[in-house]
Amino acid sequence: MIHDTWQPQAVAVTADASDAAPSGPEGRFSAQKSADGKTLVVRYVNNGPAQSLAITVKGMTPAATAKTWTMQNDDLTAVNTPAEPTKVVPTMATVPTASLSKLAVKAQSFVIVELTAK
């Protein structure tokens, strides 16, 4: 997931806890953009319960849809084995960019959102 969405320039990310759990977001963010500024990638590790995030982009007008990748398993000890090589795998989706104002994030998950400029 990271390899396929890697971008070279780090971008400042701020987390606003106003809509998150009372103690604030349960995870960590990072973001990168492409050298030409046309692609923005946000990564979020949620080490808490299911929640909803509001992703707001400044300095770029995103296209109508965005790609998301999520890796999650309710069993935190789950591993991929030769017998079950796809027990824990990422799922990819294309979502309306407008839905990023209230993005549902599963418990104990890793999420990547990739936006492209209009």
Helices and strands as residue ranges (DSSP letters): H 2-5, E 9-10, G 17-19, E 27-33, E 39-46, E 51-53, E 65-72, E 91-96, G 97-102, E 103-105, E 109-116
